[in-house]
Amino acid sequence: MWRRSEVFANRTEAGASLGRMLSADPALMDAADRTVVLGLARGGVPVAREVASALGARLDVLVVRKLGAPDHPEFAMGAIAAGEIVVNDDVPRRLEVSEEQFRQIVDREDRIRVDRERRYRQGREPLSVRGRTVILVDDGLATGSTMEVALRAVRAAGADAVIVAVPTGPRDVLDRFAAEDEVDKVLCVSIPEPFYAVGGSYDDFRQVDDNEVRRSLQQP
């Protein structure tokens, strides 16, 4: 379900708008007690908080870590989330990254992922997604690579259905997710054309820090 281009004041407003779209679906409202809303850290968590509130569903966080190349960490060889690894085609081979190097990078990023999720939850156990409807929420889609890793992770963890929900994103990426067998539904409030960047759909797109993530997860 797509809508016209829209600019949000901030992530809270974007989440409220997305929450209204989701709560207009009677089937989702009926399944709220069997639904887990996962905010992709960090920017997706304040958005997900509003979605969970609109649905009366439970909220949790999902950290996705990029697997950067040894000498060029900004160049992604893949990513990891919830123990699920996604490799970008044959990038490690083309960069001549050995299996040992790749394993060390995976181990390091997974330790960071686990530590961040632990700190964000502040002692709370992660919510189980097995047999549940999972709504994956970010503050927007650009290439979709982070969302792709999150999707594979929750499917591997046994999610019964997966919904991708974002305030904004490019039409081609949204269409790609909508065509995936692993995705049950894609919801987006605003599709700018042409699409340049997620931040273009926000008046205030300042970086979300760890404290805001923790506060968002604490709020009912």
C-alpha positions as CSV (number, residue, x, y, z in Angstrom):
1,M,0.0,0.0,0.0
2,W,1.6,3.3,-1.1
3,R,0.7,6.9,-0.6
4,R,1.7,10.2,-2.1
5,S,4.9,12.0,-1.1
6,E,4.8,13.5,2.4
7,V,7.3,15.2,4.7
8,F,7.3,14.3,8.4
9,A,8.3,16.7,11.2
10,N,10.3,13.9,12.9
11,R,10.4,10.2,13.5
12,T,7.6,10.4,16.1
13,E,5.2,11.9,13.6
14,A,6.3,9.4,10.9
15,G,5.7,6.6,13.3
16,A,2.2,7.9,14.2
17,S,1.3,8.2,10.5
18,L,2.6,4.7,9.9
19,G,0.7,3.5,12.9
20,R,-2.6,4.9,11.6
21,M,-2.0,3.1,8.3
22,L,-1.4,-0.2,10.1
23,S,-4.2,0.1,12.6
24,A,-6.7,0.7,9.8
25,D,-6.3,-3.0,8.9
26,P,-8.8,-5.0,10.9
27,A,-6.8,-8.2,10.5
28,L,-3.7,-6.6,12.1
29,M,-5.7,-5.2,15.0
30,D,-7.3,-8.6,15.6
31,A,-3.8,-10.2,15.7
32,A,-2.2,-7.5,17.9
33,D,-1.7,-9.9,20.8
34,R,0.2,-12.3,18.5
35,T,2.3,-9.5,16.9
36,V,5.8,-8.3,17.7
37,V,6.9,-4.9,16.3
38,L,10.7,-4.8,15.8
39,G,12.4,-1.5,15.4
40,L,15.7,-1.6,13.5
41,A,18.3,0.2,15.6
42,R,18.7,3.0,15.9
43,G,16.5,5.2,13.8
44,G,13.7,2.7,13.4
45,V,13.0,2.3,17.2
46,P,11.2,5.7,17.8
47,V,9.1,5.0,14.7
48,A,8.4,1.4,15.9
49,R,7.3,2.7,19.3
50,E,4.5,4.7,17.7
51,V,3.4,1.7,15.5
52,A,3.4,-0.7,18.5
53,S,1.3,1.9,20.5
54,A,-1.2,2.3,17.7
55,L,-1.7,-1.5,17.4
56,G,-1.4,-2.4,21.1
57,A,1.4,-4.8,20.2
58,R,4.6,-5.6,21.9
59,L,7.8,-3.8,21.0
60,D,11.4,-4.9,20.7
61,V,14.7,-3.9,19.0
62,L,16.7,-5.6,16.3
63,V,20.4,-4.5,15.7
64,V,21.8,-5.1,12.2
65,R,25.6,-4.9,11.9
66,K,27.4,-4.3,8.7
67,L,30.3,-6.6,7.9
68,G,32.9,-4.2,6.6
69,A,35.9,-5.2,4.5
70,P,39.2,-5.4,6.4
71,D,41.0,-2.5,4.8
72,H,37.8,-0.6,3.8
73,P,35.3,-0.9,6.7
74,E,32.8,1.4,4.9
75,F,32.5,-1.2,2.1
76,A,29.9,-3.8,3.2
77,M,30.7,-7.4,2.5
78,G,27.4,-8.3,4.1
79,A,25.6,-7.9,7.4
80,I,24.5,-9.9,10.5
81,A,21.3,-9.7,12.6
82,A,20.1,-12.1,15.3
83,G,22.9,-14.5,14.3
84,E,21.7,-14.6,10.6
85,I,24.5,-13.7,8.1
86,V,23.8,-12.3,4.7
87,V,26.8,-12.0,2.3
88,N,26.7,-9.5,-0.6
89,D,27.2,-11.9,-3.6
90,D,30.9,-12.8,-4.0
91,V,32.3,-9.6,-2.5
92,P,34.6,-11.3,0.1
93,R,36.1,-13.4,-2.7
94,R,36.6,-10.4,-5.0
95,L,38.3,-8.5,-2.1
96,E,40.5,-11.6,-1.4
97,V,39.2,-11.8,2.1
98,S,40.2,-15.2,3.6
99,E,37.7,-17.4,5.5
100,E,39.6,-16.7,8.7
101,Q,39.4,-12.9,8.2
102,F,35.7,-13.1,7.4
103,R,35.0,-15.2,10.5
104,Q,36.9,-12.8,12.7
105,I,34.9,-9.9,11.3
106,V,31.6,-11.8,11.8
107,D,32.6,-12.7,15.4
108,R,33.5,-9.1,16.2
109,E,30.3,-7.5,14.8
110,D,28.2,-10.2,16.4
111,R,29.7,-9.4,19.8
112,I,28.9,-5.7,19.3
113,R,25.3,-6.6,18.1
114,V,24.7,-8.8,21.2
115,D,26.1,-6.2,23.6
116,R,24.0,-3.3,22.1
117,E,20.8,-5.3,22.2
118,R,21.5,-6.2,25.8
119,R,22.1,-2.6,26.7
120,Y,19.1,-1.4,24.8
121,R,16.8,-3.9,26.6
122,Q,18.3,-3.1,30.0
123,G,18.0,-6.6,31.4
124,R,14.7,-7.6,29.6
125,E,14.7,-10.8,27.7
126,P,14.2,-10.5,23.9
127,L,10.7,-11.2,22.6
128,S,10.3,-14.5,20.8
129,V,9.0,-14.2,17.2
130,R,8.4,-17.9,16.7
131,G,4.9,-18.4,15.4
132,R,4.1,-14.7,15.5
133,T,3.4,-11.9,13.1
134,V,6.5,-9.7,13.0
135,I,6.3,-6.1,11.8
136,L,9.8,-4.8,10.8
137,V,10.0,-1.1,11.1
138,D,12.7,1.3,10.1
139,D,12.7,5.1,9.6
140,G,12.9,4.5,5.9
141,L,14.3,2.4,3.1
142,A,17.1,3.4,0.8
143,T,18.8,0.3,-0.8
144,G,16.9,-2.1,1.5
145,S,20.0,-4.0,2.4
146,T,19.5,-3.6,6.2
147,M,15.8,-4.6,6.0
148,E,16.8,-7.6,3.9
149,V,19.0,-8.9,6.7
150,A,16.3,-8.3,9.3
151,L,13.8,-10.1,7.1
152,R,16.0,-13.2,6.8
153,A,16.8,-13.1,10.5
154,V,13.2,-13.1,11.7
155,R,12.2,-15.8,9.2
156,A,15.1,-18.0,10.4
157,A,13.8,-17.4,14.0
158,G,10.5,-18.9,13.1
159,A,8.2,-15.8,12.4
160,D,4.9,-16.9,11.0
161,A,4.3,-13.8,8.9
162,V,6.5,-10.8,8.2
163,I,5.3,-7.2,7.4
164,V,7.8,-4.6,6.2
165,A,6.6,-1.1,7.4
166,V,8.4,2.2,6.8
167,P,7.4,5.8,6.6
168,T,9.2,6.4,3.3
169,G,11.2,4.7,0.6
170,P,11.8,4.4,-3.2
171,R,9.1,2.7,-5.3
172,D,11.5,0.1,-6.9
173,V,12.8,-1.1,-3.5
174,L,9.3,-1.3,-2.1
175,D,8.2,-3.3,-5.1
176,R,11.1,-5.6,-4.7
177,F,10.1,-6.4,-1.1
178,A,6.5,-6.8,-2.1
179,A,7.5,-9.4,-4.7
180,E,9.5,-11.5,-2.2
181,D,7.9,-14.8,-1.0
182,E,9.2,-14.2,2.5
183,V,7.3,-10.9,2.8
184,D,3.6,-11.1,3.5
185,K,2.9,-7.3,3.2
186,V,4.7,-4.1,2.6
187,L,3.4,-0.8,4.0
188,C,4.8,2.7,3.2
189,V,3.3,6.1,3.9
190,S,5.3,8.3,1.5
191,I,7.0,7.5,-1.8
192,P,8.9,10.6,-3.1
193,E,9.5,10.6,-6.8
194,P,12.3,11.0,-7.5
195,F,13.6,9.5,-4.3
196,Y,17.0,10.9,-3.2
197,A,17.5,9.9,0.5
198,V,15.4,8.9,3.6
199,G,16.3,12.2,5.3
200,G,14.5,14.1,2.5
201,S,11.2,13.0,4.0
202,Y,11.9,14.5,7.4
203,D,12.2,18.1,8.6
204,D,14.2,16.8,11.6
205,F,16.4,13.8,10.8
206,R,19.0,14.1,13.5
207,Q,20.8,10.9,14.6
208,V,19.1,8.8,17.2
209,D,21.4,8.0,20.1
210,D,21.4,5.0,22.5
211,N,19.6,6.9,25.2
212,E,16.7,7.6,22.9
213,V,16.5,3.9,21.9
214,R,16.3,2.9,25.5
215,R,13.6,5.5,26.3
216,S,11.6,4.4,23.3
217,L,11.7,0.7,24.4
218,Q,10.7,1.7,28.0
219,Q,7.6,3.6,26.9
220,P,4.3,1.6,26.8
